[in-house]
Each structure stands twice: as structure tokens, then as C-alpha cells.
Amino acid sequence: MKEQKPMCVICAWKATCQKQFSLKAGQKCPDFVRDVTIKIEEEEDKEEEIEKKDK
């Protein structure tokens, strides 16, 4: 699985972040944690395959 770039829109802290969208291109936010409730396409594909096998 490839790693996603740290972006404000997929960060778990986006609701309460004070630095949101203020970092310049190439800067990495030290507080970034990927929001696990947001699924990436690879995870969705795997879940669909599992559901098809279960039916």
C-alpha cells in the first residue's frame, strides 16, 4: 500500500487545527495523523472484493 501525503483534508485533527492550510508547499505538519474514517481507494476495493466473496 502506498503512503498518502500529509494533507489537511485527510487529517484527523482538521476540525480543531489552528495551523490548517497555513503550511507552505513542501512543509510537513508535525501534528498530522491520517483520519481513519476516510477510506482510500485501495481499502474500498478490498472491502468490495470481500463483500462479493461473502455473497
Backbone as CSV, one residue per row, in Angstrom:
resi,resn,N_x,N_y,N_z,CA_x,CA_y,CA_z,C_x,C_y,C_z
1,MET,0.850,-1.180,0.000,0.000,0.000,0.000,0.890,1.237,0.000
2,LYS,0.600,2.178,-0.884,1.399,3.393,-0.924,0.937,4.360,0.164
3,GLU,1.868,5.154,0.616,1.568,6.106,1.683,1.036,7.401,1.085
4,GLN,0.015,7.963,1.712,-0.546,9.214,1.224,0.218,10.395,1.804
5,LYS,0.243,11.476,1.044,0.903,12.691,1.501,0.085,13.302,2.631
6,PRO,0.752,13.897,3.609,0.007,14.576,4.674,-0.708,15.814,4.121
7,MET,-2.019,15.813,4.193,-2.815,16.939,3.717,-3.873,17.259,4.765
8,CYS,-4.190,18.520,4.902,-5.180,18.959,5.888,-6.533,18.264,5.713
9,VAL,-6.937,18.024,4.479,-8.263,17.464,4.236,-8.408,16.018,4.700
10,ILE,-7.307,15.297,4.919,-7.391,13.914,5.392,-6.815,13.759,6.796
11,CYS,-6.612,14.859,7.494,-6.038,14.825,8.840,-7.134,14.641,9.894
12,ALA,-6.824,13.854,10.889,-7.779,13.595,11.966,-8.043,14.849,12.814
13,TRP,-7.119,15.781,12.806,-7.247,16.990,13.635,-7.837,18.181,12.895
14,LYS,-8.339,17.987,11.671,-8.785,19.130,10.859,-9.877,19.971,11.514
15,ALA,-10.681,19.395,12.359,-11.782,20.141,12.984,-11.297,21.156,14.012
16,THR,-10.171,20.879,14.659,-9.704,21.761,15.722,-8.325,22.355,15.457
17,CYS,-7.789,22.154,14.272,-6.421,22.569,13.956,-6.308,24.089,13.819
18,GLN,-5.272,24.647,14.422,-5.011,26.085,14.309,-4.080,26.400,13.131
19,LYS,-3.396,25.382,12.622,-2.449,25.568,11.519,-3.068,25.224,10.174
20,GLN,-4.329,24.887,10.167,-4.980,24.339,8.983,-4.755,25.200,7.739
21,PHE,-4.248,24.582,6.701,-3.991,25.190,5.399,-2.993,26.351,5.451
22,SER,-2.259,26.509,6.541,-1.307,27.623,6.630,0.118,27.201,6.297
23,LEU,0.366,25.907,6.154,1.705,25.446,5.821,1.966,25.628,4.338
24,LYS,3.203,25.964,4.017,3.574,26.172,2.621,3.858,24.829,1.960
25,ALA,3.873,24.831,0.649,4.125,23.607,-0.120,5.463,23.005,0.291
26,GLY,5.450,21.717,0.541,6.676,21.014,0.919,6.893,20.907,2.418
27,GLN,6.182,21.712,3.203,6.305,21.631,4.652,5.469,20.481,5.173
28,LYS,5.967,19.818,6.204,5.223,18.724,6.812,4.731,19.163,8.181
29,CYS,3.462,18.935,8.430,2.868,19.302,9.712,3.280,18.266,10.768
30,PRO,3.815,18.713,11.876,4.223,17.761,12.921,3.039,17.102,13.625
31,ASP,1.849,17.661,13.488,0.660,17.136,14.157,-0.172,16.215,13.270
32,PHE,0.243,16.007,12.014,-0.569,15.248,11.068,-0.756,13.798,11.501
33,VAL,-2.017,13.374,11.498,-2.401,11.975,11.708,-3.532,11.707,10.726
34,ARG,-3.387,10.666,9.902,-4.417,10.371,8.906,-5.715,9.963,9.593
35,ASP,-6.805,10.529,9.127,-8.137,10.223,9.656,-8.552,8.842,9.163
36,VAL,-8.702,7.892,10.069,-9.015,6.514,9.685,-10.457,6.352,9.213
37,THR,-11.302,7.353,9.429,-12.684,7.257,8.950,-12.789,7.572,7.463
38,ILE,-11.731,8.135,6.888,-11.695,8.424,5.460,-10.964,7.274,4.792
39,LYS,-11.679,6.556,3.935,-11.089,5.393,3.283,-10.402,5.799,1.986
40,ILE,-9.292,5.139,1.709,-8.632,5.361,0.437,-9.140,4.320,-0.559
41,GLU,-8.938,4.553,-1.844,-9.499,3.701,-2.881,-9.089,2.241,-2.733
42,GLU,-7.835,1.978,-2.356,-7.357,0.604,-2.214,-8.145,-0.140,-1.140
43,GLU,-8.438,0.537,-0.039,-9.197,-0.085,1.046,-10.623,-0.383,0.592
44,GLU,-11.214,0.551,-0.153,-12.581,0.356,-0.640,-12.647,-0.825,-1.604
45,ASP,-11.639,-0.946,-2.477,-11.608,-2.063,-3.429,-11.510,-3.399,-2.702
46,LYS,-10.682,-3.463,-1.674,-10.523,-4.698,-0.908,-11.828,-5.073,-0.204
47,GLU,-12.509,-4.078,0.363,-13.772,-4.339,1.046,-14.833,-4.848,0.067
48,GLU,-14.867,-4.277,-1.136,-15.831,-4.722,-2.145,-15.567,-6.168,-2.549
49,GLU,-14.286,-6.529,-2.690,-13.935,-7.906,-3.041,-14.366,-8.868,-1.960
50,ILE,-14.162,-8.492,-0.708,-14.546,-9.342,0.426,-16.065,-9.515,0.450
51,GLU,-16.806,-8.435,0.223,-18.259,-8.499,0.213,-18.773,-9.416,-0.908
52,LYS,-18.135,-9.353,-2.067,-18.539,-10.205,-3.180,-18.295,-11.671,-2.869
53,LYS,-17.196,-11.976,-2.191,-16.866,-13.354,-1.829,-17.841,-13.896,-0.786
54,ASP,-18.301,-13.022,0.111,-19.224,-13.439,1.178,-20.627,-13.755,0.648
55,LYS,-20.978,-13.209,-0.500,-22.343,-13.396,-1.047,-22.503,-14.693,-1.723
